[in-house]
Amino acid sequence: MPSGLIGSRAIASVREVIGPRLKALLITQHISSTQRALEQNGYVRLATTLIGADALIATLQAMHQS
């Protein structure tokens, strides 16, 4: 990601164009309480960079079904 751009800002920027119901998966090294708050609307899921392939696939499938 470009310097100074963080995932939550990128999601917000894309949502300004596409709309607030855009589903997003934010993969990060450390999940902060601010990032946890993003999950409250149900359109953002969080994962750490240690997520395995099976867990990643399961998360993406769950997001697609919801």
Residue pairs with C-beta under 8 A, 6 or more apart in sequence:
1 7
1 10
7 26
7 27
7 28
7 35
8 26
8 34
8 35
8 38
11 22
11 24
11 26
11 38
11 44
14 22
14 24
15 22
20 41
20 43
21 43
22 43
23 43
23 44
23 45
23 63
23 64
23 66
24 43
24 44
24 45
25 44
25 45
25 46
25 47
25 59
25 60
25 63
26 35
26 38
26 44
26 45
26 46
26 47
27 46
27 47
27 48
27 49
27 51
28 35
28 46
28 47
28 48
28 49
29 48
29 49
30 48
31 46
31 48
35 46
36 46
38 44
38 46
39 45
39 46
42 66
45 59
45 62
45 63
47 55
47 56
47 59
51 59
